[in-house]
Amino acid sequence: MRRPTRRHTFGVLAGVVLLTLAAAGAPAAARQPGPACSGRPVTSAALHDLTGTHRLVGAAIEVDGPRCGRWSAASGRADLRTGRPMRVDERIRIGSSTKTFTATVVLQLVAEGRLVLDAPIERYLPGRVRGHGSDGRRITVRDLLRHTSGLADHVDALDWDRIDRWRYRHFAPEELIALALAQPAPVTSWHYSTTNYVLAGLIVERVTGHDINVEIARRIIGPLGLHDTYWPGDSVRIRGAHPRGYALVDAERRRDVTEFNMSYGGAGGALVSTLADQNRFFAALLGGQLLGPVRLAEMTQTVPTDPDRLWPGARYGLGIISTPLAGCGGALYWGHGGTTPGFRTLGGVTADGRRAQLVVNDEPASYESWQALSTTLHTALCAAR
């Protein structure tokens, strides 16, 4: 897939922190917010702006918090061909939020004494990372998880102008690593690279004897009851009810890119989920259900990022991002997000338990569209107090 200004399709692009609300065909919320909660109408107006002023096809959000309860809404269309309205309860591709699942598994293995976070990856993948200035003997597991490995991103090497040549094919992890190693090394110390997580997935496989998808299912999806979250493998279709995903052909035309083999993202971007499952996962993670205090503290130790690869103010931990909430009294939220062909997702959790997840099934056409997504999320998380 393509994006307006960048090629890395699993990053959370250009100032976007996405949330959305209100609109045609939205299912009833599980719990209605109390009369003192003003976030719903404000966020609803921002949502309508996304699908109206900015002409995104569809948007949906689920918001939950200790004071205002759980509410959700949608705007726009799930399917341009049929006109079916967008819904909040359908499955979507979550892209780089997969990285948080993978990082959680790695940190669980560290807690079990089966992995050493500051060990060189050469210990687990001998000879796998060599060439073009890259050397697995000088890269640690921690470097992979926080994107300080110095490795290029294989996603940048894919031909996004001709996706039909490869969107249905399987990519083995070894192919993705080779694509990354053939590129020039990044010039910055922090560089967002899905290749880091492809390697992390292989380390999990080496240590446990199981593929990363098996460990994610056993350690996270099953225990948390994430019934709508699954690893698609080589299936190009999304199981069950889902919106169609669209990519821009030009400013006026879109093409349906819902069907895609997500092996090109693997441990860094393949999962399918729902907004509700994502809220449950991030709340459980930050609430200490998946990691003990020591490992959770390590996960949330952050480094500065390149705003061109994420957005201003974002800091990266181990598979998780902290972002200041604009106009919210210095509050942060912790989460991730992702961009895949046809879907943009983002969301997270604040220190007082507010949480929100958003998806749009379209590709914003301008910087203003991306900024509107950011504004909508910040509004929802601040107003959900």
Residue pairs with C-beta under 8 A, 6 or more apart in sequence:
1 9
1 160
1 163
1 247
1 257
1 260
1 339
1 340
1 341
1 342
1 363
2 9
2 160
2 161
2 163
2 247
2 248
2 363
3 9
3 13
3 14
3 339
3 363
4 13
4 14
4 248
4 363
4 364
4 365
4 366
4 367
4 369
4 370
5 13
5 14
5 367
6 13
6 14
6 308
6 309
7 155
7 156
7 158
7 160
8 153
8 155
8 156
8 192
8 194
8 309
8 339
9 95
9 155
9 160
9 265
9 269
9 339
9 340
9 341
10 95
10 96
10 98
10 99
10 155
10 194
10 265
10 268
10 269
10 338
10 339
10 340
11 96
11 192
11 309
11 310
11 339
12 96
12 310
12 311
12 314
12 321
12 336
12 337
12 338
12 339
12 346
13 311
13 339
13 344
13 370
14 311
14 367
14 370
15 311
15 312
15 367
15 370
15 371
15 373
15 374
16 311
16 337
16 344
16 346
16 364
16 370
16 371
16 373
16 374
16 377
17 311
17 323
17 333
17 337
17 346
17 373
17 374
17 376
17 377
17 378
18 59
18 337
18 344
18 345
18 346
18 347
18 358
18 359
18 360
18 373
18 374
18 376
18 377
19 43
19 46
19 47
19 61
19 63
19 346
19 347
19 356
19 357
19 358
19 373
19 376
19 377
19 379
19 380
19 381
20 43
20 46
20 47
20 50
20 59
20 60
20 61
20 73
20 74
20 75
20 358
20 359
20 360
20 376
21 40
21 43
21 44
21 46
21 47
21 61
21 63
21 72
21 73
21 74
21 75
21 376
21 380
22 40
22 41
22 43
22 44
22 45
22 47
22 48
22 73
22 74
22 75
23 44
23 47
23 48
23 51
23 73
23 74
23 75
23 76
23 85
23 86
24 74
24 75
24 76
24 85
24 86
25 74
25 84
25 85
25 86
25 87
26 60
26 72
26 73
26 74
26 75
26 85
26 86
26 87
26 88
27 72
27 74
27 87
27 88
27 89
29 69
29 70
29 71
29 72
29 73
30 70
30 71
30 72
31 69
31 70
31 71
32 69
32 71
33 39
33 40
33 68
33 69
33 71
34 67
34 68
34 69
36 67
37 67
37 68
37 69
37 383
37 384
38 383
39 63
39 68
39 379
39 380
39 382
39 383
39 384
39 385
40 68
40 71
40 73
40 383
42 379
42 383
43 61
43 63
43 376
43 379
43 380
43 383
44 73
46 372
46 375
46 376
46 379
46 380
47 59
47 61
47 73
47 74
47 75
47 376
48 75
49 372
49 376
50 56
50 59
50 75
50 76
50 360
50 369
50 372
50 373
50 376
51 57
51 58
51 59
51 75
51 76
53 372
54 364
54 365
54 366
54 368
54 369
54 372
55 365
56 76
56 360
56 362
56 364
56 369
57 76
57 77
57 80
57 86
57 246
57 254
57 360
57 361
57 362
58 74
58 75
58 76
58 77
58 78
58 85
58 86
58 243
58 360
58 361
58 362
59 74
59 75
59 76
59 86
59 358
59 359
59 360
59 361
60 72
60 73
60 74
60 75
60 86
60 87
60 88
60 90
60 243
60 275
60 358
60 359
61 72
61 73
61 74
61 88
61 275
61 356
61 357
61 358
61 359
61 380
62 70
62 71
62 72
62 88
62 275
62 276
62 279
62 356
62 357
63 70
63 71
63 72
63 354
63 355
63 356
63 380
63 381
63 384
64 70
64 71
64 279
64 283
64 354
64 355
64 356
64 384
65 352
65 353
65 354
65 355
65 384
65 385
66 352
66 353
66 354
67 384
67 385
68 384
68 385
72 88
72 89
72 275
73 88
74 85
74 86
74 87
74 88
75 86
76 85
76 86
77 83
77 84
77 85
77 86
78 84
78 85
78 86
78 87
78 90
78 242
78 243
78 244
78 361
79 243
79 244
80 244
80 246
80 254
80 256
81 244
81 256
86 243
86 361
87 241
87 243
88 275
88 276
89 241
89 274
89 275
89 276
90 240
90 241
90 242
90 243
90 274
91 228
91 238
91 239
91 240
91 241
91 242
91 272
91 273
91 274
92 238
92 242
92 243
92 272
92 273
92 274
92 275
92 343
92 345
92 359
92 361
93 238
93 245
93 260
93 262
93 271
93 272
93 338
93 340
93 341
93 342
93 343
93 345
94 271
94 272
94 273
94 278
94 338
94 340
94 343
94 345
95 265
95 269
95 337
95 338
95 339
95 340
95 343
95 344
95 345
96 194
96 265
96 268
96 269
96 336
96 337
96 338
96 339
97 271
97 273
97 278
97 335
97 336
97 337
97 338
97 345
98 197
98 265
98 267
98 268
98 269
98 270
98 271
98 338
99 194
99 197
99 267
99 268
99 269
99 319
99 336
100 281
100 282
100 285
100 319
100 320
100 335
100 336
101 216
101 220
101 271
101 281
101 319
102 197
102 200
102 201
102 204
102 212
102 216
102 267
102 268
102 319
103 145
103 197
103 200
103 299
103 318
103 319
103 320
104 219
104 220
104 285
104 290
104 291
104 299
104 319
105 204
105 212
105 215
105 216
105 219
105 220
106 115
106 141
106 145
106 200
106 203
106 204
106 318
106 319
107 117
107 291
107 295
107 298
107 299
107 318
108 219
108 290
108 291
108 295
109 115
109 204
109 207
109 208
110 116
110 117
110 141
110 295
111 291
111 292
111 294
111 295
114 207
114 208
115 124
115 141
115 203
115 207
116 123
116 141
117 140
117 141
117 142
117 298
118 140
118 141
118 142
119 140
119 141
120 136
120 137
120 138
120 139
120 140
121 128
121 129
121 136
121 139
121 140
121 141
121 143
121 144
121 199
121 203
122 129
122 135
122 136
122 137
122 139
124 141
124 202
124 203
124 206
124 207
125 136
125 199
125 202
125 203
125 206
126 136
127 136
128 136
128 177
128 199
128 202
129 135
129 136
129 139
129 151
129 177
129 181
129 199
130 136
130 181
131 181
132 181
132 182
132 183
132 184
132 185
133 150
133 185
134 150
134 151
134 181
134 185
139 149
139 150
139 151
141 200
141 203
142 148
142 318
143 149
143 150
143 196
144 196
144 197
144 199
144 200
144 203
145 196
145 197
145 200
145 318
145 319
146 190
146 302
146 303
146 316
146 317
146 318
147 190
147 191
147 192
147 193
147 196
147 305
147 316
148 189
148 190
148 191
148 303
149 191
149 193
149 196
150 185
150 186
150 189
150 191
151 180
151 181
151 185
151 186
151 191
151 193
151 195
151 196
151 199
152 180
152 181
152 183
152 184
152 185
152 186
152 191
152 193
152 195
153 180
153 183
153 191
153 192
153 193
153 194
153 195
154 176
154 177
154 179
154 180
154 183
154 193
154 194
154 195
154 198
154 264
155 194
155 195
155 264
155 265
156 183
157 179
157 180
157 182
157 183
158 166
158 179
158 264
159 165
159 166
163 257
163 341
166 264
167 236
167 257
167 259
167 260
167 261
167 341
168 236
168 259
168 260
168 261
169 261
170 234
170 261
170 263
171 261
171 263
171 264
171 266
172 263
173 198
173 199
173 201
173 202
173 266
176 194
176 195
176 198
176 264
176 266
177 195
177 198
177 199
179 195
180 193
180 195
186 193
188 306
190 303
190 304
190 305
190 306
190 316
191 306
191 309
192 305
192 306
192 309
192 310
192 316
194 265
194 266
194 268
194 269
195 268
196 268
197 266
197 267
197 268
197 269
197 319
198 266
198 267
198 268
200 212
200 267
200 268
201 211
201 212
201 266
201 267
201 268
202 212
202 267
204 210
204 212
204 215
204 267
205 211
205 212
208 215
210 218
212 266
212 267
213 231
213 233
213 270
216 231
216 271
217 230
217 231
219 290
220 226
220 281
220 290
221 229
221 230
224 280
224 281
224 284
224 289
224 290
225 280
226 273
226 277
226 280
226 281
227 277
228 240
228 272
228 273
228 274
228 276
228 277
229 271
229 272
229 273
229 274
229 277
229 281
230 239
230 271
230 272
230 273
231 270
231 271
231 272
232 238
232 239
232 262
232 270
232 271
232 272
233 263
234 261
234 263
235 261
236 259
236 260
236 261
237 258
237 259
238 258
238 272
239 272
242 258
243 359
243 361
244 256
244 258
244 342
244 361
245 256
245 257
245 258
245 340
245 341
245 342
245 343
245 361
245 362
246 254
246 255
246 256
246 257
246 342
246 361
246 362
246 363
247 254
247 255
247 257
247 341
247 342
247 363
248 254
248 363
248 365
249 255
251 365
254 362
254 363
256 342
257 341
257 342
258 342
260 340
260 341
260 342
262 269
262 270
262 340
263 270
265 340
269 338
269 340
273 281
275 347
275 357
275 358
275 359
276 357
278 345
278 347
278 357
279 347
279 355
279 356
279 357
282 334
282 335
282 347
282 348
282 349
282 355
282 357
283 349
283 353
283 355
284 290
285 291
285 296
285 320
286 296
286 334
286 349
288 296
291 299
298 318
299 317
299 318
299 319
299 320
300 317
300 320
300 322
300 334
301 317
301 318
302 315
302 316
302 317
302 321
302 322
303 315
303 316
303 317
304 315
305 314
305 315
305 316
305 321
307 313
307 314
310 316
310 321
311 323
311 374
313 323
313 324
314 321
314 322
314 323
315 321
315 322
315 323
319 336
320 334
320 335
320 336
321 334
321 335
321 336
321 337
321 348
322 332
322 333
322 334
323 332
323 333
323 335
323 348
324 330
324 331
324 332
325 331
325 332
325 333
325 350
325 378
325 381
325 382
326 375
326 378
327 378
327 382
328 378
328 381
328 382
331 350
331 351
331 381
331 382
332 350
332 351
333 348
333 349
333 350
333 354
333 381
334 348
334 349
334 350
335 346
335 347
335 348
335 349
336 346
336 348
337 344
337 345
337 346
337 347
338 344
338 345
338 346
339 345
342 361
342 362
342 363
343 359
343 360
343 361
344 359
344 360
344 362
344 363
344 364
344 373
345 357
345 358
345 359
346 357
346 358
346 373
346 377
347 355
347 356
347 357
347 358
347 377
348 355
348 356
348 381
349 355
350 381
352 385
354 381
354 384
354 385
356 377
356 380
356 381
356 384
358 373
358 376
358 377
358 380
360 373
364 370
364 373
